[in-house]
Amino acid sequence: MSAAVKRLLVVGNGMGAVRFLEKLVEFGAESFQVTVLSEEDLPGYNRIQLSSLLAGNCSLSDIQLQSLSWYQSNNITLLMGAEYKAVSIDRNNKQVTTKVGDCFDYDELVLATGSVPNRIPVSGADLDNVIAFRTLDDVKVMQSIASGQGAVVIGGGLLGLECAAGLAAQGLHVTVIDTMPYPMPRQLDARAGELLKQAMEQKGVAFRCGAQLESYLGHNGTVSHVQLKSGERLSTELVVVTAGVRPDISLAVEAGLDSGRGICVNDRMQTSDPSITALGECVQLGEQLFGLVAPVYSQAEIAAKRLTARSGERFVSEPVPARLKVAGVEVFSCGRHSTDEEAGDEEIILDAGRLGVYRKLIVNNGCLQGVLLFGDTASGSWYQTLLEEQQNITAIRQQLIFGQEYMDSMTASIVDRAA
Ligand SMILES: Cc1cc2nc3c(=O)[nH]c(=O)nc-3n(C[C@H](O)[C@H](O)[C@H](O)COP(=O)(O)OP(=O)(O)OC[C@H]3O[C@@H](n4cnc5c(N)ncnc54)[C@H](O)[C@@H]3O)c2cc1C
C-alpha cells in the first residue's frame, strides 16, 4: 500500500453507511483502502422498505441498496455476518476488534451503527417470537407465522401501524396495544388519530388504546398470550415491540468517545477523536437525535466530503415530515401540532371526516408552523415548502387550508380574467 493511501474502516453497512460509501466513490475514494464491517449477513438494504416487504408490496431484491459487484468494482471490502460485529476500538493503536477476535487497523474510522430497538422489561420478554421491527431477520420471523393466527403489536406509532398493516395483509389477526388514547399521538391530534384508527380497523387491525401491558405468557418457550393490566388476555403467536429506538453507542462508550444519548459529533460529523467520524442514528448533535433517513443521508454526504477534502460543508437540521406507509391510509404531519403549542399559535381546521379528509394548519406570526393532513396528502410538499421557507401566508390565509390545487386554480382564474 502506498504511503498516501489511508486505511478507512467503516463499522455498519446500513442506510447511512451505504450512502457514505456511495458519496465517497462519487467524490473520489482512490486515496482510501476501504473495509466495511457489517454484523448483518447481507449487503446493506433499504430498511424503510421493510414495511413494504412485509406487506408483500416488494421483493428482497427491490430493497437491496447496492449489489456485491458494486462493492467489488469500487474496491470496497465488505465483510458480513455475526463474526464481523465490531466489539472494541483500541484508539491508541487505531485498531478495531471483532467478535471472533480479528483485528483491523485504521487511519480513519467511521461509525454508522444505527439504533437498537427498546425492549419493554416485563415478564416473558425473552420468549421466542417476541421480536422488534428493525431488521430483515425480524421480517422473516413475521413471515413465518401462518395466516389466521393472532399477532400483537406493542406501540401505535408509525412503525407499529406499518407493521400491523403488513401483518394484517398477511392474513393475521392483529391487535395494536398502546398506552396512549389514539395512534400516532406524537404526530396527530385526537381527531386525526380517531380517523386513522377507524381507517386501520377497516384494514382488519384491532386496537387496545389506553391499555397497559403487564406481561407476556408462553408455552414451551414461545409466546402464547399477552396479559394486560385490565385483566384482558390476548392469545397470540407473535409479539412485535415497536417502543422506540435508542442510538447504538456501545462501541463508542467502551472506547471512551464523548457520548450522551448518542455519540457526540459536531456539525461536520467529527467525534471527540479526530480520527473517528460518526453518522446516522447513532449520533447526537447538540441535544438532537435522528430517527429518519433524510438527515442521515445528509450527514453521510457531509462526512464523505470532509474525508475527501471536498468541502467544509456543515450539517443543518431541517424539519422532516412524517408520512405513514400504509396503502390507502394517507397521513402527513410536519412541524408543530396541538400538543406542542406555543403562545400565539392559531389553528385552521378543515374537518370533512365523513369523507375521510381532515386538515389542520398551525399559523403563528403570519407563517405556517405545523401541518397535519389526513386522507388527502397531495399538498403535503407544498405546505412543507411554505413552512421550511417561513413564507408569509397572510395574503392567502383564508384559502390556505384548501391546498395547493385550489390555490393554483385560483391563480389561473385570476390570470384568465386579466387576459
Ligand atoms: C421498518 C422501518 C421503517 C422505516 N421507515 C422510515 C421512513 O418511512 N422514513 C424514514 O425517514 N425513516 C424510516 N425508518 C428509519 C430509517 O430506516 C433509519 O433512519 C435509517 O436506517 C438509519 O440509518 P443508519 O445507517 O443510521 O442505521 P441502520 O440502517 O440501522 O444501520 C446500522 C447498521 O449497523 C450495524 N451495526 C451496528 N453495530 C455494529 C457493530 N458493532 N459491528 C458491525 N455492524 C454493526 C447494524 O446491524 C445495522 O446493519 C424506518 C425504519 C424501520 C426499521
Ligand as a Chemical Component Dictionary entry (heavy atoms), coordinates in Angstrom:
data_LIG
# 
_chem_comp.id                   LIG 
_chem_comp.type                 NON-POLYMER 
_chem_comp.pdbx_formal_charge   0 
_chem_comp.three_letter_code    LIG 
# 
loop_
_chem_comp_atom.comp_id 
_chem_comp_atom.atom_id 
_chem_comp_atom.alt_atom_id 
_chem_comp_atom.type_symbol 
_chem_comp_atom.charge 
_chem_comp_atom.model_Cartn_x 
_chem_comp_atom.model_Cartn_y 
_chem_comp_atom.model_Cartn_z 
_chem_comp_atom.pdbx_ordinal 
LIG C1  C1  C 0 -39.433 -0.761 9.394  1  
LIG C2  C2  C 0 -38.789 0.596  9.324  2  
LIG C3  C3  C 0 -39.413 1.586  8.562  3  
LIG C4  C4  C 0 -38.836 2.846  8.480  4  
LIG N1  N1  N 0 -39.454 3.789  7.727  5  
LIG C5  C5  C 0 -38.876 5.010  7.597  6  
LIG C6  C6  C 0 -39.470 6.012  6.764  7  
LIG O1  O1  O 0 -40.549 5.820  6.193  8  
LIG N2  N2  N 0 -38.835 7.186  6.621  9  
LIG C7  C7  C 0 -37.619 7.444  7.231  10 
LIG O2  O2  O 0 -37.049 8.523  7.037  11 
LIG N3  N3  N 0 -37.039 6.521  8.041  12 
LIG C8  C8  C 0 -37.627 5.325  8.242  13 
LIG N4  N4  N 0 -37.046 4.379  9.045  14 
LIG C9  C9  C 0 -35.782 4.744  9.743  15 
LIG C10 C10 C 0 -34.573 4.520  8.818  16 
LIG O3  O3  O 0 -34.552 3.202  8.375  17 
LIG C11 C11 C 0 -33.305 4.857  9.595  18 
LIG O4  O4  O 0 -33.340 6.255  9.874  19 
LIG C12 C12 C 0 -32.024 4.535  8.844  20 
LIG O5  O5  O 0 -31.953 3.171  8.513  21 
LIG C13 C13 C 0 -30.812 4.895  9.741  22 
LIG O6  O6  O 0 -29.621 4.544  9.086  23 
LIG P1  P1  P 0 -28.318 4.156  9.924  24 
LIG O7  O7  O 0 -27.275 3.803  8.928  25 
LIG O8  O8  O 0 -28.035 5.193  10.927 26 
LIG O9  O9  O 0 -28.736 2.851  10.746 27 
LIG P2  P2  P 0 -29.115 1.409  10.214 28 
LIG O10 O10 O 0 -29.757 1.473  8.878  29 
LIG O11 O11 O 0 -29.853 0.753  11.311 30 
LIG O12 O12 O 0 -27.702 0.677  10.030 31 
LIG C14 C14 C 0 -26.854 0.358  11.103 32 
LIG C15 C15 C 0 -26.147 -0.943 10.759 33 
LIG O13 O13 O 0 -25.002 -1.085 11.587 34 
LIG C16 C16 C 0 -24.922 -2.432 12.008 35 
LIG N5  N5  N 0 -24.092 -2.474 13.226 36 
LIG C17 C17 C 0 -24.388 -1.935 14.435 37 
LIG N6  N6  N 0 -23.382 -2.162 15.309 38 
LIG C18 C18 C 0 -22.447 -2.859 14.635 39 
LIG C19 C19 C 0 -21.190 -3.393 15.019 40 
LIG N7  N7  N 0 -20.710 -3.230 16.256 41 
LIG N8  N8  N 0 -20.460 -4.057 14.103 42 
LIG C20 C20 C 0 -20.952 -4.222 12.824 43 
LIG N9  N9  N 0 -22.139 -3.759 12.408 44 
LIG C21 C21 C 0 -22.881 -3.068 13.312 45 
LIG C22 C22 C 0 -26.378 -2.805 12.240 46 
LIG O14 O14 O 0 -26.567 -4.195 12.278 47 
LIG C23 C23 C 0 -27.021 -2.165 11.012 48 
LIG O15 O15 O 0 -26.974 -3.033 9.914  49 
LIG C24 C24 C 0 -37.622 3.121  9.167  50 
LIG C25 C25 C 0 -37.008 2.116  9.954  51 
LIG C26 C26 C 0 -37.601 0.875  10.038 52 
LIG C27 C27 C 0 -36.951 -0.188 10.891 53 
# 
loop_
_chem_comp_bond.comp_id 
_chem_comp_bond.atom_id_1 
_chem_comp_bond.atom_id_2 
_chem_comp_bond.value_order 
_chem_comp_bond.pdbx_ordinal 
LIG C1  C2  SING 1  
LIG C2  C3  SING 2  
LIG C2  C26 DOUB 3  
LIG C3  C4  DOUB 4  
LIG C4  N1  SING 5  
LIG C4  C24 SING 6  
LIG N1  C5  DOUB 7  
LIG C5  C6  SING 8  
LIG C5  C8  SING 9  
LIG C6  O1  DOUB 10 
LIG C6  N2  SING 11 
LIG N2  C7  SING 12 
LIG C7  O2  DOUB 13 
LIG C7  N3  SING 14 
LIG N3  C8  DOUB 15 
LIG C8  N4  SING 16 
LIG N4  C9  SING 17 
LIG N4  C24 SING 18 
LIG C9  C10 SING 19 
LIG C10 O3  SING 20 
LIG C10 C11 SING 21 
LIG C11 O4  SING 22 
LIG C11 C12 SING 23 
LIG C12 O5  SING 24 
LIG C12 C13 SING 25 
LIG C13 O6  SING 26 
LIG O6  P1  SING 27 
LIG P1  O7  DOUB 28 
LIG P1  O8  SING 29 
LIG P1  O9  SING 30 
LIG O9  P2  SING 31 
LIG P2  O10 DOUB 32 
LIG P2  O11 SING 33 
LIG P2  O12 SING 34 
LIG O12 C14 SING 35 
LIG C14 C15 SING 36 
LIG C15 O13 SING 37 
LIG C15 C23 SING 38 
LIG O13 C16 SING 39 
LIG C16 N5  SING 40 
LIG C16 C22 SING 41 
LIG N5  C17 SING 42 
LIG N5  C21 SING 43 
LIG C17 N6  DOUB 44 
LIG N6  C18 SING 45 
LIG C18 C19 SING 46 
LIG C18 C21 DOUB 47 
LIG C19 N7  SING 48 
LIG C19 N8  DOUB 49 
LIG N8  C20 SING 50 
LIG C20 N9  DOUB 51 
LIG N9  C21 SING 52 
LIG C22 O14 SING 53 
LIG C22 C23 SING 54 
LIG C23 O15 SING 55 
LIG C24 C25 DOUB 56 
LIG C25 C26 SING 57 
LIG C26 C27 SING 58 
# 
